[in-house]
Amino acid sequence: MKRKLYVGAIFLTLLGTLAVASVVLQKRAAVEAAGVTAPRFEVDPLWPKPLPNHWLLGQTIGVSVDAQDHVWIIHRAGSLEDGEKHATTNPPIAQCCAPAPPVLQFDQEGNLISSWGGPGQGYDWPDSNHGITIDYKGNVWIGGNGVGTPPGGRGQGAARGQQPAAARGGGQVQNEEQAGGALGYTNDAMILKFTQAGKFLMQIGKPGQSKGSNDTENLRRPAKTFIDKQTNEVYVADGYGNHRVIVYDAETGKYKRHWGAYGHKPEDTNLGPYDPDAPPAQQFRNPVHCADLSVDRLLYVCDRANDRVQVFRPDGTFVKEAFFNKRTRGSGSAWDIAFSKDAQQKYIYLTDGENDRVHIIDRESLQLLTTFGEGGRQPGEFYGVHSIATDSKGNIYTTETYRGQRVQKFVYKGLGPVTKEDQGVVWPTKK
């Protein structure tokens, strides 16, 4: 009797497995029949080439591609552990290693061709680097999200060069300077503009001067910039302290306009922890992490901890929004955006640093088509995938914060049918 029951259980299990497999195959067939396609990628495990001088990258929190298809990144040298800097002690403890300069430029083959950055005369270098953009003129823009220490006083934030956001997998990223609605000291209240050789050109905002989300002269821990070639305006995702997008003239630094979520006037009220079951928040949470303008002049804004992307016209008029992995808490799912390189920019690539994925999204409908990546430290995996950019050939470049500390290249392999919602690691196929 027991044997019959055992055989019967096995039979039922097999039937269940076959039924599930049938449903999966039917879904895949339906997707293929519908003609849904998306860009395909493979990781290049040999890019970039090893850095010279025993250099290491810290939290790597910005990437941009210039007109020559050179890849620029920025990282936080101060985030390296003591054991990663033993070559810099006096006397040296060991041969390895030393922090690389903050800004690095690579060619298409992954060779390092220039490096610079750090404090200098005439400008205020960020306490905690964040974001890099190469504009249409070739200028280099950077921001920062450090709280820092007020002159002559005790600081409220992390040590120099450290990530001030909530710990990986921990609580909500909050505006930690807020106490009963009062804004405290913030060092990184500026964006900086340089030549590609590192010559200082302009600074907007001053350390310690931010008065909140409606201050038009200063920023508050700005995350990323985008420069509009048509109007020569710089859009700032502002950011880790403020709750807005703000626009300046990219040549003079003159204030133009700003707005919060849904085009509202921004507020600095602490919204508390994100609740995926609550009505959509009417203000941005921290951080406002990206602001990127498409070819048809729509501005896509990453409201990271709210798990959403909001779309605006350049004047701040709200158009639409979409949520991605809406039940993600912690650091949120909407980190950074890059557009595909076809003339219409049909696809959006969205980094999701909490779930360690890159989402491929239809830009018109904001429908998520497929996802690639997996948590880990091997090529094609991610740990805190932070920023993203594309080159003229359609290749993707990503950087990783926390202990990810690297830049990766994903080679564009053309369009193909969507057969999986989650592709996992896109490892190179055998020739």
Backbone hydrogen bonds in HBPLUS format (Angstrom, degrees):
<---DONOR---> <-ACCEPTOR-->    atom                        ^
c    i                          cat <-CA-CA->   ^        H-A-AA   ^      H-
h    n   atom  resd res      DA  || num        DHA   H-A  angle D-A-AA Bond
n    s   type  num  typ     dist DA aas  dist angle  dist       angle   num
A0005-LEU N   A0001-MET O   2.96 MM   4  6.34 158.8  2.01 152.1 157.9     1
A0006-TYR N   A0002-LYS O   2.88 MM   4  6.12 155.7  1.94 148.1 155.0     2
A0007-VAL N   A0003-ARG O   2.90 MM   4  6.16 164.0  1.93 152.5 156.2     3
A0008-GLY N   A0004-LYS O   2.85 MM   4  6.01 156.8  1.90 146.4 153.7     4
A0009-ALA N   A0005-LEU O   2.88 MM   4  6.11 150.1  1.97 145.2 152.9     5
A0010-ILE N   A0006-TYR O   3.03 MM   4  6.34 157.1  2.09 148.1 153.9     6
A0011-PHE N   A0007-VAL O   2.93 MM   4  6.18 157.4  1.98 148.3 154.8     7
A0012-LEU N   A0008-GLY O   2.95 MM   4  6.21 159.3  1.99 149.7 154.4     8
A0013-THR N   A0009-ALA O   2.92 MM   4  6.14 154.1  1.99 146.1 153.6     9
A0014-LEU N   A0010-ILE O   2.91 MM   4  6.19 157.0  1.96 151.0 156.9    10
A0015-LEU N   A0011-PHE O   2.95 MM   4  6.25 154.7  2.02 146.6 153.8    11
A0016-GLY N   A0012-LEU O   2.91 MM   4  6.17 157.2  1.97 147.0 153.0    12
A0017-THR N   A0013-THR O   2.90 MM   4  6.17 158.7  1.95 149.9 155.6    13
A0018-LEU N   A0014-LEU O   2.92 MM   4  6.11 162.1  1.95 150.5 155.2    14
A0019-ALA N   A0015-LEU O   2.89 MM   4  6.10 149.6  1.98 144.9 153.7    15
A0020-VAL N   A0016-GLY O   2.96 MM   4  6.24 161.0  2.00 151.9 155.9    16
A0021-ALA N   A0017-THR O   2.94 MM   4  6.15 166.4  1.95 151.3 155.4    17
A0022-SER N   A0018-LEU O   2.86 MM   4  6.00 150.6  1.95 141.7 150.1    18
A0023-VAL N   A0019-ALA O   3.01 MM   4  6.32 154.7  2.07 147.9 153.9    19
A0024-VAL N   A0020-VAL O   2.97 MM   4  6.29 162.5  2.00 155.5 160.0    20
A0025-LEU N   A0021-ALA O   2.92 MM   4  6.15 162.8  1.95 151.3 155.9    21
A0026-GLN N   A0022-SER O   2.85 MM   4  6.04 152.5  1.93 146.0 154.2    22
A0027-LYS N   A0023-VAL O   2.88 MM   4  6.15 158.9  1.92 151.9 157.1    23
A0028-ARG N   A0024-VAL O   2.93 MM   4  6.18 163.8  1.95 150.6 155.3    24
A0029-ALA N   A0025-LEU O   2.84 MM   4  6.00 160.6  1.87 147.7 153.3    25
A0030-ALA N   A0026-GLN O   2.84 MM   4  6.04 152.7  1.92 145.6 153.5    26
A0031-VAL N   A0027-LYS O   2.92 MM   4  6.20 157.1  1.97 152.3 157.8    27
A0032-GLU N   A0028-ARG O   2.95 MM   4  6.20 166.9  1.96 153.4 156.8    28
A0033-ALA N   A0029-ALA O   2.78 MM   4  5.92 154.6  1.85 145.6 153.6    29
A0034-ALA N   A0030-ALA O   2.93 MM   4  6.08 141.5  2.09 139.6 149.6    30
A0035-GLY N   A0032-GLU O   3.06 MM   3  5.18 152.3  2.14 101.4 110.1    31
A0418-VAL N   A0036-VAL O   2.99 MM 382  5.92 158.5  2.04 150.5 148.8    32
A0038-ALA N   A0416-GLY O   2.97 MM 378  5.72 152.7  2.04 154.5 160.4    33
A0416-GLY N   A0038-ALA O   3.03 MM 378  5.72 152.2  2.11 144.6 150.8    34
A0040-ARG N   A0414-GLY O   2.83 MM 374  5.72 144.4  1.96 157.7 165.8    35
A0413-LYS N   A0040-ARG O   2.79 MM 373  5.22 169.0  1.80 149.7 146.8    36
A0042-GLU N   A0411-VAL O   3.02 MM 369  5.18 142.1  2.17 132.8 144.5    37
A0411-VAL N   A0042-GLU O   2.65 MM 369  5.18 146.7  1.76 164.4 152.6    38
A0043-VAL N   A0426-VAL O   2.86 MM 383  6.04 162.2  1.89 168.6 172.6    39
A0044-ASP N   A0409-LYS O   2.93 MM 365  5.64 163.7  1.95 157.3 154.3    40
A0047-TRP N   A0044-ASP O   3.31 MM   3  5.73 161.8  2.35 121.8 120.4    41
A0049-LYS N   A0110-GLY O   3.03 MM  61  5.26 166.9  2.04 120.2 124.5    42
A0055-TRP N   A0052-PRO O   3.01 MM   3  6.01 164.1  2.04 132.2 135.7    43
A0098-ALA N   A0054-HIS O   3.00 MM  44  5.88 151.0  2.09 144.8 142.0    44
A0056-LEU N   A0098-ALA O   2.84 MM  42  6.08 134.9  2.04 152.4 162.7    45
A0100-ALA N   A0056-LEU O   3.00 MM  44  5.53 157.8  2.05 156.3 149.5    46
A0076-ARG N   A0059-GLN O   2.89 MM  17  5.26 140.1  2.05 135.6 148.3    47
A0060-THR N   A0400-GLU O   3.01 MM 340  5.34 152.0  2.09 142.9 136.1    48
A0061-ILE N   A0074-ILE O   2.96 MM  13  6.04 127.9  2.24 144.1 159.5    49
A0131-GLY N   A0061-ILE O   3.00 MM  70  5.83 149.8  2.09 131.5 138.8    50
A0074-ILE N   A0062-GLY O   3.20 MM  12  5.19 145.7  2.33 127.9 128.5    51
A0064-SER N   A0072-TRP O   2.89 MM   8  5.18 148.1  1.99 144.8 151.4    52
A0072-TRP N   A0064-SER O   2.76 MM   8  5.18 178.7  1.76 168.8 169.1    53
A0066-ASP N   A0070-HIS O   3.01 MM   4  5.49 157.5  2.06 151.3 157.4    54
A0069-ASP N   A0066-ASP O   2.98 MM   3  5.27 156.1  2.04 118.5 120.5    55
A0071-VAL N   A0106-PHE O   2.85 MM  35  5.08 147.7  1.96 142.4 150.3    56
A0106-PHE N   A0071-VAL O   2.78 MM  35  5.08 161.5  1.81 147.5 154.1    57
A0073-ILE N   A0104-LEU O   2.97 MM  31  5.49 158.1  2.02 155.3 162.0    58
A0104-LEU N   A0073-ILE O   3.10 MM  31  5.49 163.2  2.13 148.6 153.1    59
A0075-HIS N   A0102-PRO O   3.07 MM  27  5.26 145.0  2.20 134.4 145.2    60
A0079-SER N   A0076-ARG O   3.14 MM   3  5.58 165.9  2.17 113.1 117.5    61
A0080-LEU N   A0077-ALA O   3.32 MM   3  6.01 172.5  2.33 120.1 121.9    62
A0084-GLU N   A0081-GLU O   2.92 MM   3  5.31 152.0  2.00 110.4 119.5    63
A0085-LYS N   A0082-ASP O   3.02 MM   3  5.40 162.0  2.06 117.3 119.7    64
A0088-THR N   A0085-LYS O   3.00 MM   3  5.62 164.8  2.03 120.5 125.5    65
A0093-ILE N   A0086-HIS O   2.98 MM   7  5.08 143.4  2.12 153.3 151.6    66
A0087-ALA N   A0097-CYS O   3.03 MM  10  4.86 146.6  2.15 133.5 137.8    67
A0103-VAL N   A0116-TRP O   2.87 MM  13  5.31 160.6  1.91 178.4 174.8    68
A0116-TRP N   A0103-VAL O   2.99 MM  13  5.31 150.6  2.08 141.8 150.3    69
A0105-GLN N   A0114-SER O   2.97 MM   9  5.19 160.5  2.01 149.9 147.3    70
A0113-ILE N   A0105-GLN O   2.80 MM   8  5.71 170.5  1.81 158.2 161.6    71
A0107-ASP N   A0111-ASN O   2.96 MM   4  5.48 149.8  2.05 146.7 155.6    72
A0110-GLY N   A0107-ASP O   2.96 MM   3  5.36 160.2  2.00 113.5 119.7    73
A0161-GLY N   A0127-ASP O   3.02 MM  34  6.00 143.6  2.16 144.1 154.7    74
A0145-ASN N   A0128-SER O   2.86 MM  17  5.49 150.4  1.95 156.2 159.6    75
A0130-HIS N   A0143-GLY O   3.05 MM  13  5.11 145.2  2.17 122.1 115.4    76
A0143-GLY N   A0130-HIS O   3.16 MM  13  5.11 133.0  2.40 131.0 143.3    77
A0133-THR N   A0141-TRP O   2.93 MM   8  5.09 149.1  2.03 142.1 148.8    78
A0141-TRP N   A0133-THR O   2.81 MM   8  5.09 161.0  1.84 151.9 158.3    79
A0135-ASP N   A0139-ASN O   2.87 MM   4  5.37 153.0  1.94 148.5 155.6    80
A0138-GLY N   A0135-ASP O   2.88 MM   3  5.19 158.0  1.93 112.0 119.3    81
A0140-VAL N   A0194-PHE O   2.78 MM  54  5.01 168.5  1.79 145.9 149.7    82
A0194-PHE N   A0140-VAL O   2.74 MM  54  5.01 157.4  1.79 148.0 156.0    83
A0142-ILE N   A0192-LEU O   3.00 MM  50  5.41 153.6  2.07 144.3 151.4    84
A0192-LEU N   A0142-ILE O   3.00 MM  50  5.41 162.5  2.03 151.7 157.3    85
A0188-ASP N   A0146-GLY O   3.20 MM  42  5.38 166.4  2.22 152.4 152.5    86
A0187-ASN N   A0147-VAL O   2.71 MM  40  5.20 150.3  1.79 121.5 131.9    87
A0153-GLY N   A0150-PRO O   2.96 MM   3  5.25 154.7  2.03 141.4 135.5    88
A0162-GLN N   A0159-ALA O   3.01 MM   3  5.66 155.2  2.07 148.6 147.1    89
A0170-GLY N   A0167-ALA O   2.78 MM   3  5.05 158.6  1.83 136.9 136.1    90
A0176-GLU N   A0174-GLN O   3.04 MM   2  5.44 117.4  2.45 108.0  91.2    91
A0178-GLN N   A0175-ASN O   3.03 MM   3  5.85 167.1  2.05 125.9 129.9    92
A0179-ALA N   A0182-ALA O   3.22 MM   3  5.35 150.8  2.31 139.1 147.8    93
A0182-ALA N   A0179-ALA O   3.17 MM   3  5.35 163.4  2.20 112.0 113.2    94
A0208-GLY N   A0186-THR O   2.82 MM  22  5.06 145.4  1.94 150.2 149.2    95
A0189-ALA N   A0187-ASN O   2.93 MM   2  5.89 122.0  2.28 114.8  98.5    96
A0221-ARG N   A0188-ASP O   2.64 MM  33  5.10 153.5  1.71 161.0 170.5    97
A0219-LEU N   A0189-ALA O   3.04 MM  30  4.38 164.3  2.06 124.4 120.3    98
A0191-ILE N   A0204-ILE O   3.02 MM  13  5.47 144.2  2.16 143.8 154.7    99
A0204-ILE N   A0191-ILE O   3.07 MM  13  5.47 162.5  2.10 153.6 159.1   100
A0193-LYS N   A0202-MET O   2.86 MM   9  5.08 146.1  1.98 159.9 159.6   101
A0201-LEU N   A0193-LYS O   2.79 MM   8  5.38 156.6  1.84 159.5 152.7   102
A0202-MET N   A0193-LYS O   3.27 MM   9  5.08 155.6  2.33 130.7 132.7   103
A0195-THR N   A0199-LYS O   2.85 MM   4  5.13 146.7  1.96 138.0 149.1   104
A0198-GLY N   A0195-THR O   2.99 MM   3  5.21 161.4  2.02 108.4 113.8   105
A0209-GLN N   A0206-LYS O   3.27 MM   3  5.67 157.1  2.33 136.7 134.1   106
A0215-ASP N   A0212-GLY O   3.17 MM   3  5.59 163.6  2.20 121.9 121.7   107
A0241-GLY N   A0220-ARG O   3.10 MM  21  5.02 135.9  2.30 154.3 142.9   108
A0242-ASN N   A0220-ARG O   3.36 MM  22  5.42 146.9  2.48 142.1 137.0   109
A0240-TYR N   A0221-ARG O   2.86 MM  19  5.09 167.4  1.88 143.2 147.3   110
A0223-ALA N   A0237-ALA O   2.83 MM  14  5.58 160.2  1.87 171.7 178.3   111
A0237-ALA N   A0224-LYS O   2.86 MM  13  5.29 170.1  1.87 160.2 163.6   112
A0226-PHE N   A0235-TYR O   2.86 MM   9  5.08 139.7  2.03 141.6 150.6   113
A0235-TYR N   A0226-PHE O   2.70 MM   9  5.08 167.1  1.72 161.3 161.2   114
A0228-ASP N   A0233-GLU O   2.77 MM   5  5.25 162.9  1.80 163.0 165.2   115
A0232-ASN N   A0228-ASP O   2.69 MM   4  5.19 131.9  1.92 148.7 161.9   116
A0250-ALA N   A0232-ASN O   2.88 MM  18  5.51 166.4  1.90 143.3 144.2   117
A0234-VAL N   A0248-TYR O   2.81 MM  14  5.34 161.3  1.85 153.2 159.6   118
A0248-TYR N   A0234-VAL O   3.04 MM  14  5.34 157.1  2.09 144.0 150.5   119
A0236-VAL N   A0246-ILE O   2.82 MM  10  5.31 154.8  1.89 157.6 166.0   120
A0246-ILE N   A0236-VAL O   3.16 MM  10  5.31 157.2  2.21 141.6 148.5   121
A0238-ASP N   A0244-ARG O   3.03 MM   6  5.42 151.9  2.11 154.0 160.3   122
A0244-ARG N   A0238-ASP O   2.96 MM   6  5.42 156.5  2.02 132.5 139.8   123
A0288-VAL N   A0239-GLY O   2.73 MM  49  4.36 147.5  1.83 120.1 125.7   124
A0245-VAL N   A0259-TRP O   2.91 MM  14  5.61 153.9  1.98 161.7 170.3   125
A0259-TRP N   A0245-VAL O   3.00 MM  14  5.61 149.9  2.09 153.8 162.9   126
A0247-VAL N   A0257-ARG O   2.85 MM  10  5.41 160.2  1.89 170.3 168.7   127
A0256-LYS N   A0247-VAL O   2.88 MM   9  5.42 151.2  1.96 159.9 150.6   128
A0249-ASP N   A0254-LYS O   2.80 MM   5  5.12 152.8  1.87 142.5 151.7   129
A0253-GLY N   A0249-ASP O   2.83 MM   4  4.90 143.4  1.96 131.7 141.3   130
A0260-GLY N   A0264-HIS O   2.66 MM   4  5.05 159.0  1.70 167.1 167.6   131
A0263-GLY N   A0260-GLY O   3.03 MM   3  5.29 143.5  2.17 136.0 133.9   132
A0264-HIS N   A0261-ALA O   2.92 MM   3  5.75 168.1  1.94 129.3 131.1   133
A0278-ALA N   A0275-ASP O   3.06 MM   3  5.41 162.2  2.09 115.1 120.8   134
A0289-HIS N   A0302-CYS O   2.89 MM  13  5.22 148.0  1.99 153.4 156.8   135
A0302-CYS N   A0290-CYS O   2.98 MM  12  4.89 153.0  2.06 122.5 130.3   136
A0292-ASP N   A0300-TYR O   2.93 MM   8  5.23 159.7  1.98 144.3 147.8   137
A0300-TYR N   A0292-ASP O   2.81 MM   8  5.23 171.7  1.82 150.0 149.4   138
A0294-SER N   A0298-LEU O   2.90 MM   4  5.37 161.8  1.93 146.7 151.6   139
A0297-ARG N   A0294-SER O   2.98 MM   3  5.13 150.6  2.07 112.9 113.9   140
A0299-LEU N   A0312-PHE O   2.70 MM  13  5.00 169.3  1.71 153.8 156.0   141
A0312-PHE N   A0299-LEU O   2.84 MM  13  5.00 152.9  1.91 139.5 148.7   142
A0301-VAL N   A0310-GLN O   2.82 MM   9  5.23 167.3  1.83 161.1 165.3   143
A0310-GLN N   A0301-VAL O   3.01 MM   9  5.23 154.7  2.08 147.8 151.9   144
A0303-ASP N   A0308-ARG O   3.00 MM   5  5.43 158.9  2.04 157.7 162.3   145
A0306-ASN N   A0303-ASP O   3.12 MM   3  5.56 136.4  2.32 110.5 122.9   146
A0308-ARG N   A0303-ASP O   3.40 MM   5  5.43 179.7  2.40 141.0 141.0   147
A0307-ASP N   A0304-ARG O   3.06 MM   3  5.38 159.9  2.10 112.4 116.1   148
A0324-PHE N   A0307-ASP O   2.93 MM  17  5.69 156.2  1.99 148.5 154.9   149
A0309-VAL N   A0322-ALA O   2.91 MM  13  5.56 156.8  1.97 160.3 167.6   150
A0322-ALA N   A0309-VAL O   3.04 MM  13  5.56 145.1  2.17 147.2 157.9   151
A0311-VAL N   A0320-LYS O   2.80 MM   9  5.30 162.2  1.83 169.1 164.8   152
A0319-VAL N   A0311-VAL O   2.79 MM   8  5.39 159.6  1.83 158.3 151.1   153
A0313-ARG N   A0317-THR O   2.87 MM   4  5.18 150.2  1.96 142.1 151.9   154
A0316-GLY N   A0313-ARG O   2.86 MM   3  5.47 166.7  1.88 129.6 131.6   155
A0328-THR N   A0325-ASN O   2.91 MM   3  5.76 152.8  1.99 134.2 135.6   156
A0332-GLY N   A0329-ARG O   3.05 MM   3  5.44 166.9  2.06 137.1 136.7   157
A0335-TRP N   A0351-THR O   2.98 MM  16  5.34 161.0  2.02 171.4 165.2   158
A0351-THR N   A0336-ASP O   2.95 MM  15  5.29 157.9  2.00 144.9 152.1   159
A0338-ALA N   A0349-TYR O   3.00 MM  11  5.20 142.3  2.14 141.4 151.8   160
A0349-TYR N   A0338-ALA O   2.81 MM  11  5.20 164.0  1.83 162.8 163.7   161
A0340-SER N   A0347-TYR O   2.96 MM   7  5.24 156.2  2.01 148.3 147.1   162
A0345-GLN N   A0342-ASP O   3.00 MM   3  5.18 153.8  2.07 108.7 117.2   163
A0363-ARG N   A0346-LYS O   2.87 MM  17  5.55 168.4  1.88 149.1 149.1   164
A0348-ILE N   A0361-ILE O   2.82 MM  13  4.99 160.1  1.86 145.9 152.4   165
A0361-ILE N   A0348-ILE O   2.87 MM  13  4.99 166.3  1.89 152.7 156.3   166
A0350-LEU N   A0359-HIS O   2.92 MM   9  5.03 162.9  1.95 145.4 151.1   167
A0359-HIS N   A0350-LEU O   2.82 MM   9  5.03 166.2  1.84 151.1 150.4   168
A0352-ASP N   A0357-ARG O   2.93 MM   5  5.22 157.6  1.99 165.1 157.9   169
A0356-ASP N   A0352-ASP O   2.79 MM   4  5.67 115.1  2.22 140.8 159.1   170
A0357-ARG N   A0352-ASP O   3.15 MM   5  5.22 157.0  2.20 135.8 142.8   171
A0358-VAL N   A0372-PHE O   2.87 MM  14  5.45 151.5  1.95 159.6 168.6   172
A0372-PHE N   A0358-VAL O   2.95 MM  14  5.45 160.0  1.99 150.9 156.6   173
A0360-ILE N   A0370-THR O   2.78 MM  10  5.39 168.0  1.79 172.6 168.7   174
A0369-LEU N   A0360-ILE O   2.84 MM   9  5.74 159.4  1.88 154.8 161.9   175
A0370-THR N   A0360-ILE O   3.40 MM  10  5.39 159.7  2.44 138.6 143.6   176
A0362-ASP N   A0367-GLN O   2.89 MM   5  5.33 161.6  1.93 158.1 157.2   177
A0366-LEU N   A0362-ASP O   2.73 MM   4  5.21 135.1  1.93 147.5 159.9   178
A0371-THR N   A0421-GLU O   2.95 MM  50  6.12 128.1  2.23 133.9 149.0   179
A0423-GLN N   A0371-THR O   2.73 MM  52  5.93 172.7  1.74 164.5 163.2   180
A0373-GLY N   A0424-GLY O   2.80 MM  51  4.84 177.2  1.80 124.5 123.7   181
A0382-PHE N   A0374-GLU O   2.72 MM   8  5.98 154.2  1.79 153.8 160.9   182
A0376-GLY N   A0382-PHE O   2.88 MM   6  5.28 154.5  1.94 129.9 133.1   183
A0381-GLU N   A0378-GLN O   2.91 MM   3  5.45 158.6  1.95 142.5 144.8   184
A0401-THR N   A0384-GLY O   2.89 MM  17  5.18 159.4  1.93 146.3 143.7   185
A0386-HIS N   A0399-THR O   2.68 MM  13  5.57 167.3  1.69 151.9 156.4   186
A0399-THR N   A0387-SER O   3.06 MM  12  5.28 147.6  2.16 137.4 140.6   187
A0389-ALA N   A0397-TYR O   2.98 MM   8  5.30 144.0  2.12 146.3 154.5   188
A0397-TYR N   A0389-ALA O   2.83 MM   8  5.30 152.5  1.91 157.8 160.5   189
A0391-ASP N   A0395-ASN O   3.08 MM   4  5.55 147.1  2.19 142.4 151.9   190
A0394-GLY N   A0391-ASP O   3.03 MM   3  5.41 162.7  2.06 114.2 119.6   191
A0396-ILE N   A0410-PHE O   2.91 MM  14  4.99 163.4  1.94 151.1 153.0   192
A0410-PHE N   A0396-ILE O   2.76 MM  14  4.99 162.6  1.79 152.7 154.7   193
A0398-THR N   A0408-GLN O   2.98 MM  10  5.32 154.8  2.04 142.1 150.1   194
A0408-GLN N   A0398-THR O   2.86 MM  10  5.32 154.3  1.92 148.7 156.3   195
A0400-GLU N   A0406-ARG O   3.01 MM   6  5.55 140.0  2.17 156.7 164.0   196
A0404-GLY N   A0401-THR O   2.81 MM   3  5.39 151.8  1.89 147.2 149.3   197
